[in-house]
Amino acid sequence: MVLHLYGFTNSTCTRRTAIALYEKQVPFVFHPIDYKAREHKSAEYMRHQPFGQAPYLDDDGLIIFESRAIGRYVANKYSAQGTPLLPPTSDLVKTAKFETAMQIENQEFDPYAWIIVRERFTPAFDPTYQPREDLVKEALDTLNAKLDVFEQILTKQKYLAGDSITLADLNTLPVGTLLKSQAGVDALETRPAVAKWWKELQERPSWATFKDGVVSVEKY
């Protein structure tokens, strides 16, 4: 059964989901949702995603939404193929490190990076929007402090959860790449260990496939 992914072509969360599917070598059909037409707020769409957000995944009638939850589902269901993105549940130490890394991405990186991107990028599609540079500065100061800790972690190990790549690393890509391209912030390139880690992530075929927008991948 081919999976069906519904979302916005260029959204960070839709890309996060597509990356996980690609890394696990799972074919899927992508159904682009028209953001400007507010298709995500239609009754039919919200029947599957009650918050009216993107994306959601349809696996033979099983509907899953929230990009990080979808990533975990895919990594669990297809654990025997593609890139191992989760530690074995029997290894409590690796699982604890993985769960910590997932929270680092979700709580210590994404919120601050997203504020910067949102404030600087919004005028591109809403010329009336005035970026709140006070928020940008506050978020950037906080993000830099967080990335100092990333540097400490990545000086000792290759990835956020250890020496093997996991969902925690890949989840940083969609928002992180916008920091420089859309917000003019190079914070991910100014620390040696972080810069090395970040360069490697951006070179992965999964990111190369979706960096310009999500498309269907029906075979590998």
N, C-alpha and C positions, 0 to 999 in steps of 0.2 A: 504494500500500500504506500503510494507516494504521499508525503506530507504536504500540507498546504499552509503557506505563511501569508498572512494578511497584514499589511502595514504601509507606512509611507516610504517611498523609495529612498529618501535621503535621511531618514530619521536615525538618530543615534541608537535608539533601542531596537529598531528593526535590524540595523546592521549588526548589533551585538548578537542577536539571535541567529542571523545568517552566518556569522563567523563560526558559531558553535556547530551549526549544521554542516558547514563545509569541513571543519576540522574532523568531525566524526564521519565524513564521507557519506552523508545522508542526502539522497536526492530530494528535492522539494520543488513545488510550483509556487512562484511568488505572485500574489494578487495585489497590485498597487491600489492603494486607497487615495482618493482625491481629497487632499487636505483643504484646498481652497473652496471646494464645493461642500465642505463639512460632511463628507460621506461617513466619517467616523462618528458622527452624532446621529446618524440615521437609526431608526428603530431596528432595522435588520442587523446592522453592525453591532449595536449595543445589546442585542440579544446574545451575542457571543462575548463581547467585551463591555461589561456594564458601566465601566468608567469612561467609555468613549475615547480610549487612548489606543496607541499602537505599540507593539503588534499583538496578534494572537496567532496561535498555531492550532490547526485542525489535524488531528491524527486519527483518521477513520471515525470521526464523531466525538472523540475526546478533545475538548477545547481547553487550551492552556493559555493564560496570558501572564504578563510581567516577564520581561526579557530574561532576567536572571533565573527565574523559575523555569522558563522554557529551556535555557541552557543546561540546567541541572537535569531536567527530564531527559533531554536528548543524550547527554553524557552518560546517564544511567542506563537508559534503554539500549543504547548502542555501544556499551562498554567494550565489547569484543572487537570493535573495528575503529579505524582511524586513530587520531591522536588521543592517548589516555589523558583525560582532563580532570579526573577525580582520583583521589587515592583510594586504595581498597578499604572498604569499611572495616575490615578486620585489623587494620593498622591504626590504632587509636592515636599514636603520636603524629603520624602524617595527616590523619583526618583533623586533628586539633590545629595543626599548622595551616591546613587548607582553609578551615573555617575562619581562622584568624585573618588569613590573607583576603578572603572574600569580604570580611567586614572592613578591612583596611581600604579596599577598593571602593566599597559602597559608602563608607562613612568618612574616611579621611582624604579621599581623592575626588570622587565624583561631585559631591555637592559644591565644592569650591571652584573646581574647574568649570562646572556648568554655569555658575553665576557669571564668571568672566566671559564665557562664550555667549551666553544669552544676552548680556548687556551690550557686547560689542557687535554681535551678529544680527540682532533684531532689526536695526535700521536698514539692512539689506532688503528686507521684504516689507518693512513699515517705515517709510521715510519720515514719518512724523514722530517716531520714537527717539527720545533723547537718552542716550546711555547714562546711567547713573555711575559716574566715574568714582564716586566715593565708595560705592559697593564693590566696584572692580578692584580698587586699591586694597580694601579690607580683605576681600577674598584672595587676592594675589599674595598679600602678606601672609595670610594663613596657609595658603597652598605651598608657598616656599618653605615655611616651617615644617609642613608635613613632608615635603620632598627631601628635606634634610634627614628625616627619619628613614625615608625610602633609601637614601644613599647609604645609611648605616646598614640597613637590611641587605641591600644588593651588593654591598662590598663583601659580605660574608657568604652569600649564596647567589645562584644565577637568577632565580625567580622569586616572586613574593612568598611562595609557600615552601620553597626549598630549591633543589636543583633540577626539578622537572616542571615544565610549563603546565599551568592549570587554567581553569576558567577565570580565576582572579586576575591573571595577567591579561588575558584576551579582552576581558570586560572593560579595560581602560582605553582601548583603541578608539572607539567611535567619538567619544568626547575629547580625549587627549589630543587627537590629531587636529581638532578644530582650534585648540589653544593657539597654535601658531598660524594656521592657514586663515582663520577667520577673526582671531582676536589679537594677533601679532605678539603673542607671548611665547618666549622660548625657554620657559622654566624647566622643561623636560630635557633640555640639551646642555645645561650648564654644570651638571654634576657628572663626573666620569662614569661611575657605576650605573647611575640612572640612565645616562645617555646611551651607554652600551646596550642595556636592556631594552630601551625604547627603540633604538635603531633595529635591533633584531626582530622585535614585534612587528614593526612596520614592513619588514621584508618578507613576512610570511605570505604564502600564496592565498590564504583565506582573506587577508586584508586587501591584497592586490585585486582580488576578484570583486570586492564590494566597496572599495574606497570611493568610487565615483557613483555609487548607487546600487541598491539591491536588485538582482535579477534572478530568474529561475535557474536552478542547476539540476538538470534531470539525469545527468550521468557524470561519472568521474573517470 
